[in-house]
Amino acid sequence: MKLFRYLIVIFFLFSFNLSNAENDNLKNKIAKNLRCLICQGQSVYDSDSEFANSIKIIISQKLDGGQSENQIYDFLEGKYGEWILYDPKFNKSTYFLWLLPVLIFLLGGAILLKLFIIKKN
Amino acid sequence: MKNKFFLVFIIVIFIVIFFIFYKGLQNSNIYTPDTNVKKNVPIFEAKLFDSSQIIKSKNLFNKNNFYLFNVWASWCIPCKDEHPFLMKLNKNKNIVLIGLNYKDSVLNAKNFLNKYNNPYEIIIQDIDGTIGIEWGAYGVPETFIINKDKIIKRIIGPLNEKSFSEIKEIIE
């Protein structure tokens, strides 16, 4: 019985640590995808500026409040514009950015196909 | 014939890509925030300066037509530069000045106000900077002009002669 109790305590200790770690991972992931707007070439995660520290607090508060990663991005985008996101969303001003690698890949594939397969035949 | 078409096609594609990147090179890579966006006043709750009373944003901007919301701190050097302009605006009856004391200690902020005078009608406290984020502020000093619950102008950095006359033009 005593052993059983110990096992329950250990189980709870581990599960608390795990949930905290997951929350921290998500918090860091979000902070890494946000640009520190008053720093040069730093993410919110990297920076220790007043601005970045406040954003980190906001992320923690929103995560604790049950908000999702995307809800936090949307909130900050509403406040600071899309520039705060490192990963720009797919829209009319970024479609070229997103589609260009695919286009180049397809073009390169077509060139290779032409060189090696069609020529062989 | 087919080969020629293919070559021309590739050259055209590369020229198009070249021009897009070339045009991109000429864009400024210095980020300048948009200062003329009309946004609603954010909804928040804040502690009044040097008091334990909590005030809601809807009770803060409900009387006068024009409000000036100024983010300041005693540790902020440019805030001292803009202080005379705030004192001048304080005398104007058309606008109410509200201060957001950003990440500051009450004692230091009080000393600052005793030394340079208090231009604000109400001061609220932002201990961890989260209210500043609600406003979309970048740091201190920053000023928002509010008319009928809408932010109509935003000045990032200290007020100067130019922004002061712009504010006067708006409110008069």
Interface residues (C-beta under 8 A of the other chain):
Chain A: L37 I38 E50 F51 N53 S54 I55 I57 I58 Q61 L76 K79 Y80 G81 W83 F96 L100 L107 I111 K114
Chain B: F6 I10 I13 I17 I20 Y31 P33 D34 Y102 K103 D128 G129 T130 G132 I133 E134 W135 G136 Y138 G139
